[in-house]
Amino acid sequence: MSCEMVEIGMFDDFFQATMAKEILESNGIHSIISNTNMNIIEVQPGAKINLTINKADQERAAAVLESFFSSSDSLADTDQVDD
């Protein structure tokens, strides 16, 4: 039995890609980081790090990542202290 892999995201740095991978893995979705033929600390301009998953997990993975990143954006927007 073979599985078809699809790209679920492209990231500018290794930290972002690793964070997304960990989020997926903690939700039971296996993912693979690829295109890491670069310095982990500094990605060359225009270079992207790809995150791929099994196509069967695509809808669930998209929902998990969207939920996490939209809630992170909301926290960042409201994380201001009023003086």
N, CA and C atoms as a LAMMPS dump frame, in Angstrom:
ITEM: TIMESTEP
0
ITEM: NUMBER OF ATOMS
249
ITEM: BOX BOUNDS ff ff ff
-5.0000000000000000e+02 5.0000000000000000e+02
-5.0000000000000000e+02 5.0000000000000000e+02
-5.0000000000000000e+02 5.0000000000000000e+02
ITEM: ATOMS id mol type element x y z
1 1 1 N 0.844 -1.174 0
2 1 2 C 0 0 0
3 1 3 C 0.89 1.237 0
4 2 1 N 0.673 2.11 -0.957
5 2 2 C 1.451 3.339 -1.012
6 2 3 C 0.577 4.515 -0.615
7 3 1 N 1.218 5.542 -0.133
8 3 2 C 0.455 6.725 0.235
9 3 3 C 0.982 7.904 -0.572
10 4 1 N 0.064 8.735 -0.98
11 4 2 C 0.431 9.922 -1.738
12 4 3 C 0.712 11.052 -0.76
13 5 1 N 1.855 11.681 -0.917
14 5 2 C 2.235 12.79 -0.047
15 5 3 C 1.903 14.111 -0.734
16 6 1 N 1.425 15.077 0.061
17 6 2 C 1.106 16.406 -0.455
18 6 3 C 1.74 17.458 0.448
19 7 1 N 2.026 18.597 -0.137
20 7 2 C 2.594 19.701 0.633
21 7 3 C 1.478 20.394 1.407
22 8 1 N 1.688 20.588 2.705
23 8 2 C 0.695 21.27 3.539
24 8 3 C 1.165 22.684 3.881
25 9 1 N 2.457 22.956 3.716
26 9 2 C 2.947 24.297 4.009
27 9 3 C 4.359 24.528 3.533
28 10 1 N 4.674 25.808 3.316
29 10 2 C 6.026 26.248 2.973
30 10 3 C 6.408 27.319 3.988
31 11 1 N 7.61 27.209 4.524
32 11 2 C 8.025 28.085 5.614
33 11 3 C 9.334 28.778 5.284
34 12 1 N 9.498 29.967 5.85
35 12 2 C 10.703 30.755 5.624
36 12 3 C 11.873 30.31 6.488
37 13 1 N 11.58 29.696 7.633
38 13 2 C 12.679 29.261 8.487
39 13 3 C 12.382 27.904 9.121
40 14 1 N 13.449 27.285 9.579
41 14 2 C 13.363 25.937 10.126
42 14 3 C 12.52 25.897 11.395
43 15 1 N 12.579 26.957 12.209
44 15 2 C 11.801 27.01 13.444
45 15 3 C 10.306 26.929 13.145
46 16 1 N 9.826 27.71 12.179
47 16 2 C 8.401 27.679 11.819
48 16 3 C 7.993 26.295 11.334
49 17 1 N 8.81 25.714 10.477
50 17 2 C 8.498 24.39 9.934
51 17 3 C 8.46 23.341 11.038
52 18 1 N 9.412 23.41 11.955
53 18 2 C 9.458 22.456 13.064
54 18 3 C 8.262 22.622 13.988
55 19 1 N 7.865 23.865 14.242
56 19 2 C 6.706 24.117 15.094
57 19 3 C 5.442 23.524 14.461
58 20 1 N 5.246 23.743 13.164
59 20 2 C 4.083 23.186 12.476
60 20 3 C 4.123 21.659 12.504
61 21 1 N 5.307 21.088 12.282
62 21 2 C 5.455 19.625 12.321
63 21 3 C 5.07 19.086 13.693
64 22 1 N 5.539 19.71 14.757
65 22 2 C 5.223 19.267 16.121
66 22 3 C 3.727 19.37 16.415
67 23 1 N 3.09 20.41 15.933
68 23 2 C 1.639 20.573 16.121
69 23 3 C 0.903 19.422 15.448
70 24 1 N 1.293 19.119 14.206
71 24 2 C 0.65 18.016 13.484
72 24 3 C 0.911 16.686 14.184
73 25 1 N 2.166 16.434 14.548
74 25 2 C 2.517 15.17 15.199
75 25 3 C 1.753 14.993 16.509
76 26 1 N 1.56 16.078 17.27
77 26 2 C 0.836 15.976 18.542
78 26 3 C -0.65 15.711 18.325
79 27 1 N -1.108 15.897 17.084
80 27 2 C -2.491 15.589 16.729
81 27 3 C -2.591 14.303 15.915
82 28 1 N -1.53 13.497 15.936
83 28 2 C -1.549 12.194 15.28
84 28 3 C -1.373 12.221 13.775
85 29 1 N -0.831 13.319 13.247
86 29 2 C -0.637 13.441 11.799
87 29 3 C 0.865 13.421 11.514
88 30 1 N 1.32 12.369 10.823
89 30 2 C 2.736 12.249 10.474
90 30 3 C 3.072 13.279 9.404
91 31 1 N 4.2 13.956 9.563
92 31 2 C 4.623 14.949 8.577
93 31 3 C 6.127 14.854 8.368
94 32 1 N 6.577 15.374 7.225
95 32 2 C 7.984 15.317 6.857
96 32 3 C 8.439 16.711 6.444
97 33 1 N 9.549 17.154 7.029
98 33 2 C 10.171 18.414 6.622
99 33 3 C 11.159 18.095 5.512
100 34 1 N 11.101 18.862 4.43
101 34 2 C 12.021 18.628 3.317
102 34 3 C 12.577 19.953 2.803
103 35 1 N 13.533 19.841 1.908
104 35 2 C 14.22 20.991 1.328
105 35 3 C 15.031 21.713 2.395
106 36 1 N 15.732 20.946 3.207
107 36 2 C 16.543 21.537 4.275
108 36 3 C 18.024 21.563 3.915
109 37 1 N 18.336 21.601 2.632
110 37 2 C 19.731 21.658 2.193
111 37 3 C 20.269 23.071 2.351
112 38 1 N 20.135 23.574 3.561
113 38 2 C 20.556 24.941 3.831
114 38 3 C 20.924 25.052 5.299
115 39 1 N 21.468 26.165 5.654
116 39 2 C 21.8 26.449 7.041
117 39 3 C 20.509 26.535 7.845
118 40 1 N 20.411 25.787 8.944
119 40 2 C 19.192 25.769 9.758
120 40 3 C 18.913 27.139 10.357
121 41 1 N 19.945 27.875 10.707
122 41 2 C 19.768 29.18 11.338
123 41 3 C 19.322 30.228 10.327
124 42 1 N 19.897 30.211 9.158
125 42 2 C 19.626 31.26 8.179
126 42 3 C 19.284 30.64 6.829
127 43 1 N 18.058 30.814 6.396
128 43 2 C 17.615 30.309 5.097
129 43 3 C 17.995 31.332 4.035
130 44 1 N 18.475 30.857 2.914
131 44 2 C 18.83 31.749 1.822
132 44 3 C 17.596 32.495 1.329
133 45 1 N 17.738 33.746 0.902
134 45 2 C 16.582 34.503 0.397
135 45 3 C 15.859 33.735 -0.707
136 46 1 N 14.56 33.638 -0.579
137 46 2 C 13.746 32.947 -1.574
138 46 3 C 13.615 31.45 -1.357
139 47 1 N 14.475 30.869 -0.516
140 47 2 C 14.408 29.431 -0.25
141 47 3 C 13.281 29.152 0.736
142 48 1 N 12.599 28.054 0.556
143 48 2 C 11.495 27.67 1.434
144 48 3 C 11.736 26.266 1.971
145 49 1 N 11.195 26.021 3.149
146 49 2 C 11.233 24.691 3.747
147 49 3 C 9.832 24.116 3.63
148 50 1 N 9.723 22.93 3.062
149 50 2 C 8.421 22.314 2.795
150 50 3 C 8.025 21.348 3.902
151 51 1 N 6.725 21.306 4.17
152 51 2 C 6.166 20.345 5.114
153 51 3 C 5.147 19.516 4.346
154 52 1 N 5.369 18.201 4.295
155 52 2 C 4.473 17.32 3.552
156 52 3 C 3.815 16.316 4.488
157 53 1 N 2.627 15.882 4.068
158 53 2 C 1.838 14.923 4.846
159 53 3 C 1.19 13.93 3.898
160 54 1 N 0.601 12.892 4.453
161 54 2 C -0.189 11.94 3.687
162 54 3 C -1.446 12.654 3.197
163 55 1 N -1.782 12.486 1.934
164 55 2 C -2.947 13.16 1.355
165 55 3 C -4.23 12.854 2.135
166 56 1 N -4.338 11.665 2.701
167 56 2 C -5.532 11.293 3.462
168 56 3 C -5.72 12.177 4.696
169 57 1 N -4.644 12.789 5.181
170 57 2 C -4.703 13.655 6.365
171 57 3 C -4.827 15.138 6.028
172 58 1 N -4.933 15.464 4.746
173 58 2 C -4.847 16.855 4.31
174 58 3 C -5.896 17.773 4.952
175 59 1 N -7.159 17.386 4.932
176 59 2 C -8.212 18.245 5.49
177 59 3 C -8.02 18.456 6.985
178 60 1 N -7.754 17.381 7.694
179 60 2 C -7.581 17.471 9.143
180 60 3 C -6.341 18.295 9.492
181 61 1 N -5.258 18.094 8.754
182 61 2 C -4.022 18.846 9.007
183 61 3 C -4.23 20.335 8.758
184 62 1 N -4.918 20.665 7.684
185 62 2 C -5.19 22.075 7.389
186 62 3 C -6.004 22.707 8.51
187 63 1 N -6.99 21.991 9.015
188 63 2 C -7.828 22.51 10.104
189 63 3 C -7.014 22.695 11.38
190 64 1 N -6.147 21.74 11.695
191 64 2 C -5.315 21.829 12.901
192 64 3 C -4.388 23.04 12.809
193 65 1 N -3.698 23.189 11.681
194 65 2 C -2.767 24.305 11.534
195 65 3 C -3.497 25.644 11.519
196 66 1 N -4.627 25.697 10.824
197 66 2 C -5.401 26.942 10.774
198 66 3 C -5.873 27.332 12.168
199 67 1 N -6.352 26.373 12.913
200 67 2 C -6.825 26.631 14.272
201 67 3 C -5.69 27.15 15.153
202 68 1 N -4.536 26.518 15.07
203 68 2 C -3.409 26.936 15.9
204 68 3 C -2.917 28.323 15.514
205 69 1 N -2.678 28.54 14.224
206 69 2 C -2.102 29.809 13.807
207 69 3 C -3.088 30.963 13.927
208 70 1 N -4.379 30.723 13.732
209 70 2 C -5.347 31.814 13.906
210 70 3 C -5.482 32.167 15.379
211 71 1 N -5.4 31.186 16.286
212 71 2 C -5.467 31.497 17.716
213 71 3 C -4.186 32.184 18.167
214 72 1 N -3.049 31.86 17.578
215 72 2 C -1.797 32.531 17.914
216 72 3 C -1.842 33.985 17.478
217 73 1 N -2.419 34.25 16.293
218 73 2 C -2.553 35.619 15.814
219 73 3 C -3.456 36.413 16.738
220 74 1 N -4.54 35.806 17.193
221 74 2 C -5.461 36.482 18.094
222 74 3 C -4.772 36.827 19.405
223 75 1 N -3.968 35.91 19.92
224 75 2 C -3.244 36.173 21.158
225 75 3 C -2.243 37.305 20.971
226 76 1 N -1.58 37.328 19.836
227 76 2 C -0.605 38.382 19.578
228 76 3 C -1.295 39.739 19.486
229 77 1 N -2.492 39.783 18.894
230 77 2 C -3.226 41.033 18.758
231 77 3 C -3.703 41.565 20.1
232 78 1 N -4.036 40.689 21.032
233 78 2 C -4.592 41.116 22.317
234 78 3 C -3.559 41.128 23.43
235 79 1 N -2.328 40.855 23.108
236 79 2 C -1.282 40.758 24.121
237 79 3 C -0.609 42.108 24.364
238 80 1 N -1.405 43.155 24.443
239 80 2 C -0.886 44.481 24.716
240 80 3 C -1.339 44.912 26.097
241 81 1 N -0.457 45.569 26.793
242 81 2 C -0.773 46.036 28.14
243 81 3 C -1.218 47.484 28.052
244 82 1 N -2.384 47.775 28.637
245 82 2 C -2.867 49.152 28.671
246 82 3 C -2.226 49.872 29.84
247 83 1 N -1.68 51.039 29.573
248 83 2 C -1.07 51.83 30.655
249 83 3 C -2.069 52.765 31.272
